[in-house]
Amino acid sequence: MAELSKLYDAIVAGKLEPAVEVTKEAIAEGVEPQVIINDYMVKAMGEVGQRFQDGKAFVPQLLMAGRAMKGALELLKPLLKGNASATLGKVVIGTVKGDLHDIGKNLVASMLEGCGFEVINIGIDVPCEKFVEAVKANNADILCMSALLTTTMTYMPEVIKAVEAAGIRDKVKIMVGGAPVSQGFATEIGADGYSDNANSAVAVAKQLIGAQ
Ligand code: B1M
């Protein structure tokens, strides 16, 4: 039996190899990817964040935990694929300017992809122009923005304004998310959708394009 508590411990300790090993064992035993992600990986990152906040962990520890989580998550990505045969719609996703956090954004991207969306992931630290260009170039149905910092979530309305100024606001739905973002904030800035996790992000995206 895979000892999944060791996965939690490995991520908290920032140890890539044991994180990958336990994840491999859990996959071989048929443990649901969502259980591995939500009950162990995400909780471990929460603990690391708490320690950082309490002054018991520092940036190198955040980086190492992030590396361990990403390594284990890579193994789960193929399993997040659903059995969707047709493309539901095109999604452009990125983390807003000034923000380098990408683990949650990539998880949302993988889930959307697995559930039948074509996803164009434009990375981190994304300025307004790049979001607008990507939406135009790909004729995207949904623009997804992620932010993990209270100082960068304020960039989201800037992107919405840029989309409006480009004359394409009526052609693309806008969805926002990330730890400091709330439904209230999403409504206030004029986003069309908000979700606080990768699972419900898929449901919201489907709703936005009328696929649910
Ligand atoms: Co940073 N960091 N970090 N960090 N980091 C946080 C976010 C923080 C809360 C830690 C803390 O103090 N407790 C804090 C922010 C405080 C605040 O603004 N209120 C913080 C800070 C302060 C910083 C720095 C400023 C530290 C410093 O340098 N002094 C710095 C900023 C760098 C920058 O971005 N400019 C920094 C740097 C980093 C690292 C680079 C070292 C690393 C990121 C590595 C990486 O992403 N590649 C890192 C990490 C790892 C964290 C924590 C520990 C974990 C984040 C994470 O990956 N969580 C984080 C603490 C925490 O979150 N508890 C913290 C797991 C992930 C699955 O969850 O990203 O929330 P999350 O995504 C979820 C949902 O939010 C949602 O679905 C995902 C899956 O369920 N979601 C969406 C996300 N995007 C969505 C989009 C959607 C829908 C849902 O639709 C479009």
Residues whose N, C-alpha, C, O or C-beta is under 5 A from the ligand:
A	BS01	B1M	V42 M45 G46 V48 G49 Q50 F52 Q53 V59 L62 L63 G66 G98 D99 L100 H101 D102 I103 G104 K105 L107 V108 C144 M145 S146 L148 L149 T150 T151 M175 V176 G177 G178 A179 S195 D196 N197 A198 A201
